[in-house]
Amino acid sequence: MIVLKHILVATDFSPPSEAALTYGRALARTFGASLHLLHVAENFFMRSTPFDPHAIVAGKMRTLDDCLSDYDRTVLRARPIVEMSDSPADAIVEYAQSEKVDLIVIGTHGRSAVSQLLVGSVAERVVRFAPCPVLTVRRPEHEFVVPDSLTEGGRHDSPQENSRCD
């Protein structure tokens, strides 16, 4: 039996991250788990920048909050979190450890081996060091998440209707 109580979706607001949120939301709903939505922003507090770091964090938090529907907030007990770090993968792993996350869902851009070697991959580092299973999602790929209205006996309204991220 699989028991999922806490599902973490890590996002950088890219199309693969939007797909990861779709999967994470569906899994949280299916298993009755809470949904954690995490964005790791560059740590502007550690270096000089012409922008106000507090305003940057507030803007990221608004964007993250806009990704969540009322259904996410009430039924899935969704929590938007913005962390500051120069290492997104480490921040995701540390958050998963501290919150006792059961599953991490993260988008991947599917870079080639050479590109990944040169640029690195947050998703690959999370998979290597995570304290729990990690589901990586590419976009576009085969989708197995379908609206409830298309499943037998499913509801005809969409719990994601107020979300602006997917």
N, C-alpha and C positions, 0 to 999 in steps of 0.2 A: 504494500500500500504506500502510495506517495502522499506525504503530508507537507503542504506548503502553507506557512502562516505569514511569512513576510517575503514579498517579492520586490526586488530593487530593479528599477529601470534607469540606466545611466544614459544621459542624453547630451548631445552637442548641438541639437536642433537641426541636424541634417536629415535628409530623406531616410537613410538607414535607421536613424534614431527614432523617427516617426513610426517606422515599421516595428521597431522594438517596443515602443509604447503600445501599439496595437496588440502585440503578442502578450506583453506583460499585463495589460488590462484584462485581456481575455482569460489568461491563466489565473489572475487574482479573483476574477469573478467565478470561474469554474471551481476553484479550491476554497473560496471564501477567505482568501488571504488579504492582508493589507498591502497597499501599493505605495512604495517609496519612489519618488521621482527625483533623481539627483543630477545636478549639473555642476561640473567642476570648472570654475573660471580661473583664468590666469591670476596669479597672486600679484596684483598691482600695488599692494601695500609694501612690498619689499623693494620696489624700485621707483624711481621718479617717473611720473607720467603727467602729461598736460591735462588729463581728465581726473575728475574726482572719483576715487575708488569706491566710495560709498554710493555714488550715483550709478556706477557701473553695476555693482552688486544689486542695487534696487531694481535696475532695469532688467537684469537677468532673472530676478525673482518674479517680476511681473510677467515676463515671457514664459517662464516655467509655470506660473499659476494659470496663465491663459491656456496651457495645454491640458488642464484638468477640467472635466465637466462636473456639474453638480453631483451626478451619480458617482463619479470617482471620489469626490470629497466625502459624501455621506455613506454610501454603501461600502466602498472599498477603503474607506478611511485614508485616502491618499494624502501623502505628505510631500510637498515640494521642498527641496533642500538645495541651497547653493553653497558649495564649499570653495574655498580659495586654496589653490595649490599649484606648484610648478610641475607636479607629476600627477596628471589625472588618474592614471592607472592605480598608483599607490593610494590616492584619496578614495577611490571607489572600493578598493580592497579593505582599507581601514574602516570605511563606513559599514561595509558588509559585516566585518568582524564585530564592531562595536554594537550594531543593532541586531545581531544574530539573524541575518538574512538567510533564507533558505534557498533562494534562486536569484541569480543576477541575469538580467536580460539586457543585452547591449548590441547596438548596431555596428556593423563592420562595413568598411568601404570596399573590401575585396581587392586590395592592391596586389600587384604582382610581387613575386619574391624579391626582386631587385629593389623595387620601390619601398617595400616593407623594410628591407635591410637598411636602406638609406634614411627613411623617414621614421621607421618604427611603427608600432601598432599598439594603441591603447587596448583594444580588444584582446590582442594576443597576450599582452602582459597580464591583463585581468584573468584570462583563462589560466595562465601559468601559476598565479599566486592567490587566487580566490579561495576562501575557506568553504566554498559551497559550489554546486554545479553552476555552470554559465551557459546560457543559450545565446548564441550569436546569430544575428539576423542581417541578411543582405537585402537590398532592394534594387531592382525588382527580382523577386524569386517566387517560387511556388508558394502561394498563400494557403494556409490551412485554417485561418481565422475567417469565418464568414458571418455576416449579419444574422442576428437571431431570426429575422423574418424568413431567412432561407432555410433554416433548419426545421425539422419536423417538430411541431408543438412549441416552436419558439415564440417569443414575444414579438409584437409588430412595431414596437417603438425602439429607438436606438438609445442606449444609455450614454453614448458618446456625443449626442447631438449638440451639446453646448461647448464642446472642445474645439479649439482652433488649430491644433497641431496635426490632425490627421483627417 
